[in-house]
Amino acid sequence: MAKEKLEHGLLKAGFSGAVALGWLIFIILFLAFYSEGFKTNEKFALILLSILILVVLLGGAWVFWSFQMMSKKDWEIFKIKGFRWRIIGSIAYGFVLLILLIFGFWYLWIDFGFWQYVAILLVVFLVSVGLLGAIWASWGSKYKNEMEKYGEEFGKKFEKGFKEDFEKKEEKK
């Protein structure tokens, strides 16, 4: 069953690559041919909206698959105090931030130049990385030993699976 789930994950990875390539083609075509009637702020908002849609579609599919791949022992990591809420909070923060940025670019920040919009994105990105980094770093330093234990177990499990797959492929040749 685990082999089947891993192959499903590889198929999902290929699909994700195709979707990402399709998104890049959309962005290029939109900016090159179809964005003429839009203001700069609206272009930024539409690009962020496309990223939000991409994250919802691919992120949801990958999270669902990841939960299927986890064993009962793997679920133990969610019992570490604060881990679950930091995961949920980080995901919610990302979605709310994207929605607020889309709203801001479309309705609020309408008279700025291109580089000012880029500066807005960079400042928001840096503040977000600092905020989330501080939240996770303080927690990570407190629960370092428990996380190292789970990290080693995850690494050994996937290393063993990849070795077995590689050895089977060598035997077939």
Backbone bond lengths (Angstrom), bond angles and torsions (degrees), N, CA, C in turn:
res aa  C-N    CA-C-N  psi(-1)  N-CA   C-N-CA  omega(-1)  CA-C   N-CA-C  phi
1 M - - - 1.447 - - 1.528 111.34 -
2 A 1.336 117.13 -40.06 1.464 120.64 -179.71 1.531 110.34 -64.61
3 K 1.329 116.85 -38.27 1.465 121.31 178.53 1.528 110.01 -62.10
4 E 1.324 115.50 -41.77 1.448 121.50 178.93 1.528 110.45 -62.60
5 K 1.329 116.75 -42.83 1.460 121.29 179.47 1.523 110.80 -66.54
6 L 1.349 117.18 -37.36 1.452 120.32 178.65 1.527 110.30 -65.60
7 E 1.332 116.82 -42.96 1.461 119.62 177.68 1.520 110.90 -63.57
8 H 1.334 116.53 -37.49 1.452 120.33 176.01 1.521 110.09 -62.13
9 G 1.324 117.05 -37.52 1.458 121.51 177.12 1.516 111.78 -65.55
10 L 1.316 117.28 -38.49 1.463 120.63 177.55 1.525 110.62 -65.87
11 L 1.328 116.84 -39.09 1.456 121.09 175.86 1.523 109.99 -63.55
12 K 1.317 115.99 -42.03 1.466 121.64 178.54 1.533 109.76 -63.86
13 A 1.322 117.57 -36.54 1.464 120.86 178.75 1.531 110.50 -64.63
14 G 1.319 116.20 -42.69 1.463 119.74 176.70 1.522 111.77 -62.88
15 F 1.317 115.35 -42.51 1.459 120.53 177.56 1.531 110.29 -62.65
16 S 1.324 116.67 -41.99 1.464 120.87 179.59 1.529 110.64 -62.87
17 G 1.322 116.35 -40.43 1.461 119.92 176.72 1.517 111.68 -62.40
18 A 1.326 116.53 -41.22 1.464 120.81 178.53 1.536 110.67 -65.36
19 V 1.334 116.83 -40.89 1.464 120.28 178.20 1.526 110.38 -65.12
20 A 1.325 117.29 -41.99 1.465 120.67 178.84 1.532 110.88 -63.39
21 L 1.318 116.98 -41.06 1.461 120.88 176.73 1.523 110.28 -64.18
22 G 1.334 116.55 -42.22 1.468 120.55 176.59 1.518 111.77 -61.25
23 W 1.339 116.35 -39.05 1.466 120.32 178.62 1.524 110.10 -64.35
24 L 1.340 116.92 -43.47 1.467 119.63 178.74 1.528 111.76 -62.37
25 I 1.325 115.94 -40.23 1.465 119.52 177.10 1.523 110.33 -63.82
26 F 1.333 116.90 -41.84 1.466 120.85 176.81 1.523 110.62 -58.15
27 I 1.332 116.95 -48.02 1.465 120.82 -178.44 1.526 110.68 -60.87
28 I 1.322 116.89 -44.63 1.469 120.46 -179.93 1.519 110.84 -63.55
29 L 1.339 117.04 -47.33 1.468 119.85 -179.94 1.528 111.17 -64.81
30 F 1.328 116.33 -41.66 1.461 119.49 179.45 1.519 110.81 -60.94
31 L 1.321 117.14 -49.73 1.456 119.92 -177.11 1.532 112.42 -69.06
32 A 1.328 116.30 -34.32 1.462 119.43 -176.74 1.528 113.21 -80.18
33 F 1.340 118.03 -36.95 1.458 119.09 -170.37 1.533 115.94 -122.13
34 Y 1.329 117.72 -30.13 1.460 119.10 -169.83 1.524 114.72 -112.24
35 S 1.298 118.63 2.00 1.465 120.35 -174.49 1.529 113.03 -96.79
36 E 1.313 117.21 6.81 1.458 120.56 -174.06 1.533 113.11 -60.35
37 G 1.309 118.77 -36.39 1.457 121.37 -177.97 1.517 114.20 -83.74
38 F 1.316 117.69 -2.27 1.465 121.27 -177.61 1.521 110.58 -100.59
39 K 1.340 115.57 146.08 1.460 121.04 172.83 1.529 108.35 -77.07
40 T 1.317 116.29 166.51 1.460 120.95 -178.10 1.531 111.15 -60.03
41 N 1.322 117.31 -41.94 1.461 119.71 -179.83 1.532 111.25 -64.30
42 E 1.307 117.63 -36.76 1.460 121.13 179.12 1.528 111.22 -69.76
43 K 1.327 116.72 -34.61 1.467 120.24 176.26 1.526 110.19 -62.69
44 F 1.346 116.03 -44.93 1.459 119.42 177.59 1.527 110.50 -61.00
45 A 1.324 116.99 -42.73 1.462 120.88 -179.37 1.526 110.98 -63.02
46 L 1.321 117.47 -42.35 1.464 120.44 -179.61 1.530 111.87 -67.99
47 I 1.320 116.54 -37.11 1.465 119.38 177.07 1.531 109.76 -65.63
48 L 1.327 117.27 -42.91 1.466 120.19 177.41 1.526 111.56 -64.88
49 L 1.336 117.12 -36.37 1.460 120.30 176.50 1.528 110.61 -63.73
50 S 1.326 117.13 -40.72 1.466 119.82 178.02 1.530 110.69 -65.24
51 I 1.324 117.50 -35.24 1.464 120.80 176.41 1.518 110.20 -66.54
52 L 1.335 117.50 -41.77 1.461 121.28 177.73 1.528 111.00 -59.87
53 I 1.312 116.96 -44.38 1.477 121.04 178.38 1.524 110.24 -63.62
54 L 1.323 116.92 -42.65 1.458 121.55 178.43 1.523 111.32 -61.29
55 V 1.317 117.35 -43.89 1.470 122.02 -179.70 1.531 110.39 -65.06
56 V 1.323 117.20 -42.25 1.470 120.26 -179.63 1.530 110.47 -64.05
57 L 1.317 117.17 -46.98 1.468 120.11 -177.69 1.524 112.45 -66.89
58 L 1.314 116.56 -54.46 1.459 119.57 -175.99 1.526 112.05 -76.28
59 G 1.318 116.81 -39.67 1.460 119.90 179.70 1.515 112.03 -62.09
60 G 1.318 116.46 -44.14 1.461 119.96 178.74 1.516 112.46 -61.71
61 A 1.314 115.96 -43.09 1.465 119.62 179.87 1.525 111.51 -64.86
62 W 1.334 117.17 -42.06 1.459 120.57 -179.13 1.522 112.28 -69.95
63 V 1.323 116.93 -37.72 1.467 119.55 178.05 1.524 109.76 -64.25
64 F 1.318 116.55 -44.33 1.466 120.34 179.04 1.529 110.41 -59.63
65 W 1.326 117.43 -44.71 1.463 121.09 179.60 1.525 110.72 -65.38
66 S 1.334 116.69 -42.27 1.461 120.35 -179.48 1.516 111.90 -61.08
67 F 1.341 116.17 -41.06 1.461 119.33 178.25 1.521 111.13 -64.48
68 Q 1.320 117.73 -34.24 1.464 120.48 177.03 1.521 111.48 -68.05
69 M 1.316 117.74 -31.34 1.464 121.76 -177.42 1.531 112.30 -77.44
70 M 1.315 117.38 -18.44 1.460 120.38 -174.80 1.526 111.00 -78.14
71 S 1.310 115.52 135.97 1.457 121.17 175.95 1.532 108.83 -86.29
72 K 1.318 115.89 174.94 1.464 119.26 178.20 1.527 110.62 -61.14
73 K 1.316 116.32 -36.60 1.459 120.01 179.47 1.537 111.02 -67.91
74 D 1.329 116.41 -34.87 1.457 120.13 178.75 1.531 112.02 -64.38
75 W 1.303 116.80 -29.97 1.461 121.13 -179.41 1.527 111.93 -69.45
76 E 1.324 116.18 -14.16 1.469 120.13 -179.97 1.529 112.03 -61.46
77 I 1.318 117.12 -27.04 1.464 120.30 -178.83 1.530 111.10 -61.89
78 F 1.325 116.65 -28.54 1.459 120.02 -179.58 1.524 112.02 -74.92
79 K 1.331 116.58 -8.35 1.457 120.17 177.95 1.531 112.64 -86.39
80 I 1.334 116.48 -9.84 1.461 119.32 176.59 1.527 107.52 -68.30
81 K 1.308 115.71 130.34 1.462 121.49 -174.23 1.537 111.21 -55.09
82 G 1.322 115.54 125.14 1.453 121.71 174.77 1.515 115.99 89.31
83 F 1.336 118.25 -13.29 1.467 120.41 -175.84 1.525 111.03 -65.16
84 R 1.320 116.44 -51.09 1.467 121.03 -176.30 1.530 110.88 -59.38
85 W 1.321 117.12 -44.52 1.461 119.73 -177.36 1.520 111.88 -70.24
86 R 1.322 117.61 -30.59 1.456 118.75 176.38 1.524 110.90 -71.22
87 I 1.316 117.24 -36.44 1.468 120.57 175.80 1.527 110.07 -62.82
88 I 1.325 115.85 -52.27 1.466 120.66 -178.77 1.527 110.30 -61.57
89 G 1.320 116.61 -44.12 1.460 120.64 179.49 1.519 113.15 -62.83
90 S 1.322 116.99 -40.57 1.466 120.69 179.51 1.525 111.22 -65.26
91 I 1.321 116.52 -42.41 1.471 120.48 178.85 1.525 110.10 -66.19
92 A 1.331 116.76 -46.36 1.468 120.47 179.37 1.528 110.51 -61.80
93 Y 1.330 116.92 -41.61 1.461 120.77 178.51 1.533 110.38 -58.63
94 G 1.325 116.99 -44.41 1.463 120.65 179.55 1.520 112.71 -61.48
95 F 1.335 116.65 -44.35 1.463 119.85 179.56 1.527 111.35 -66.21
96 V 1.316 116.95 -47.18 1.464 120.57 -179.60 1.526 110.24 -62.27
97 L 1.318 116.35 -40.57 1.458 120.06 179.18 1.527 111.20 -62.30
98 L 1.325 117.05 -45.52 1.466 119.98 178.44 1.524 111.19 -61.36
99 I 1.322 117.09 -43.26 1.465 120.75 -179.90 1.537 110.43 -64.08
100 L 1.324 117.07 -43.36 1.464 120.19 178.27 1.531 111.76 -65.05
101 L 1.314 117.12 -38.41 1.464 119.83 177.33 1.529 111.18 -65.17
102 I 1.321 116.76 -42.30 1.467 119.89 177.97 1.524 109.83 -60.43
103 F 1.335 116.01 -47.92 1.465 120.23 178.33 1.525 110.76 -60.32
104 G 1.334 116.80 -45.26 1.456 120.77 -179.11 1.514 112.60 -61.89
105 F 1.321 117.07 -45.41 1.460 119.88 -179.89 1.526 111.56 -66.83
106 W 1.318 117.17 -36.86 1.464 119.49 -176.06 1.531 112.12 -77.22
107 Y 1.343 117.57 -41.66 1.456 120.42 -171.33 1.525 115.64 -111.32
108 L 1.311 118.85 -32.68 1.460 120.41 -170.14 1.524 113.86 -96.80
109 W 1.303 117.26 -52.80 1.465 121.51 -173.61 1.521 109.52 -94.62
110 I 1.314 116.47 76.33 1.466 119.47 -171.36 1.532 114.00 -100.57
111 D 1.320 118.36 -15.67 1.466 120.03 -174.43 1.526 113.30 -114.95
112 F 1.306 117.79 31.35 1.456 120.81 179.58 1.526 110.07 -102.29
113 G 1.323 115.37 164.34 1.454 121.24 175.65 1.528 110.25 -88.90
114 F 1.328 115.46 171.61 1.470 121.77 -177.38 1.523 111.27 -55.45
115 W 1.325 117.20 -48.94 1.462 120.65 -175.80 1.520 112.16 -69.14
116 Q 1.316 117.02 -27.11 1.459 119.58 174.89 1.537 110.42 -69.01
117 Y 1.327 116.23 -36.90 1.470 119.51 175.46 1.526 111.30 -66.38
118 V 1.319 115.92 -39.77 1.463 119.86 176.12 1.532 109.82 -63.00
119 A 1.321 116.57 -40.23 1.470 120.64 178.39 1.533 110.91 -63.27
120 I 1.329 117.33 -39.97 1.471 120.76 176.98 1.521 109.71 -58.68
121 L 1.329 116.41 -47.59 1.471 120.34 -179.80 1.528 111.11 -62.12
122 L 1.332 117.33 -42.88 1.461 120.52 -179.35 1.525 111.75 -65.02
123 V 1.326 117.34 -42.79 1.464 120.39 179.78 1.524 109.91 -64.66
124 V 1.326 117.10 -45.46 1.469 120.44 179.02 1.522 110.04 -62.00
125 F 1.323 117.59 -40.85 1.463 121.24 178.82 1.530 110.89 -63.35
126 L 1.311 117.20 -47.39 1.467 120.70 -178.43 1.527 111.87 -65.33
127 V 1.323 117.64 -42.40 1.463 120.62 178.07 1.533 109.78 -63.90
128 S 1.327 116.65 -41.51 1.471 120.48 -179.82 1.521 111.48 -64.97
129 V 1.318 117.31 -43.96 1.462 120.86 178.51 1.529 109.81 -62.45
130 G 1.320 116.85 -41.89 1.458 119.99 178.31 1.513 112.35 -64.37
131 L 1.318 116.71 -44.31 1.462 121.28 -179.43 1.527 111.49 -64.72
132 L 1.318 116.36 -52.90 1.466 119.62 -179.94 1.528 111.28 -65.87
133 G 1.325 116.48 -36.91 1.461 119.60 177.58 1.510 111.89 -61.73
134 A 1.318 116.56 -41.92 1.472 120.14 179.00 1.528 111.01 -65.65
135 I 1.327 115.78 -41.37 1.471 119.67 -179.82 1.530 110.51 -63.92
136 W 1.327 116.71 -46.19 1.467 120.10 -177.82 1.531 112.12 -75.59
137 A 1.324 118.03 -35.69 1.472 120.01 -178.70 1.522 111.37 -66.16
138 S 1.321 116.61 -41.90 1.470 118.77 179.60 1.529 110.55 -64.10
139 W 1.314 115.84 -40.15 1.469 119.95 178.89 1.528 110.10 -69.72
140 G 1.344 116.15 -43.98 1.460 120.76 -177.84 1.510 113.10 -62.51
141 S 1.317 116.66 -37.27 1.468 118.53 178.74 1.527 111.21 -69.52
142 K 1.307 116.36 -30.98 1.461 120.52 -179.70 1.535 111.47 -73.75
143 Y 1.327 117.06 -36.76 1.467 121.82 -175.77 1.535 111.89 -113.68
144 K 1.316 115.85 31.70 1.468 122.37 -176.28 1.529 112.60 -57.21
145 N 1.316 117.98 -47.43 1.463 121.20 -176.31 1.521 112.16 -63.24
146 E 1.315 116.90 -42.73 1.466 119.98 179.14 1.520 110.93 -65.36
147 M 1.324 117.56 -40.87 1.463 121.02 -179.48 1.525 111.25 -67.56
148 E 1.322 118.27 -37.78 1.458 120.44 177.63 1.524 110.74 -62.48
149 K 1.324 116.61 -39.91 1.459 120.85 178.69 1.529 110.26 -60.42
150 Y 1.331 116.97 -47.33 1.463 120.05 -179.69 1.523 111.40 -68.75
151 G 1.318 116.92 -36.04 1.458 120.28 178.58 1.516 111.93 -62.55
152 E 1.326 116.39 -42.03 1.464 120.15 177.99 1.529 110.60 -64.46
153 E 1.324 117.34 -41.34 1.463 120.77 -179.61 1.526 110.80 -65.05
154 F 1.348 117.41 -43.88 1.463 120.49 178.07 1.523 110.20 -61.60
155 G 1.323 116.41 -46.17 1.459 120.61 -178.79 1.512 112.72 -60.64
156 K 1.335 116.91 -44.43 1.459 120.55 179.56 1.519 111.44 -63.76
157 K 1.342 117.06 -39.61 1.458 120.71 -178.46 1.531 111.03 -63.53
158 F 1.336 117.22 -46.81 1.454 120.05 -178.21 1.525 111.48 -73.03
159 E 1.325 117.35 -35.18 1.462 120.41 177.43 1.525 110.01 -62.03
160 K 1.329 116.90 -43.92 1.460 121.60 179.07 1.531 110.63 -61.69
161 G 1.335 116.98 -43.90 1.461 120.97 179.96 1.518 112.32 -63.61
162 F 1.332 117.45 -42.08 1.462 120.65 179.68 1.527 111.43 -68.50
163 K 1.339 117.25 -37.55 1.466 120.18 177.63 1.519 110.53 -63.29
164 E 1.330 116.84 -44.74 1.461 120.73 179.52 1.522 110.87 -61.21
165 D 1.331 117.74 -44.31 1.459 121.21 178.83 1.525 110.88 -62.01
166 F 1.338 117.02 -43.50 1.452 121.62 -178.95 1.526 110.65 -64.26
167 E 1.336 116.26 -42.98 1.462 119.87 -179.71 1.531 111.26 -65.37
168 K 1.312 118.25 -38.19 1.461 121.52 177.69 1.515 111.15 -64.93
169 K 1.328 117.21 -38.21 1.451 120.51 179.06 1.520 110.76 -68.30
170 E 1.330 117.02 -37.24 1.472 121.66 177.25 1.521 110.56 -64.98
171 E 1.332 117.47 -37.66 1.462 121.32 -179.25 1.525 111.01 -67.04
172 K 1.325 117.88 -33.28 1.461 121.77 -178.07 1.509 111.58 -70.98
173 K 1.318 117.97 -25.52 1.471 120.64 -178.39 1.468 109.28 -75.80
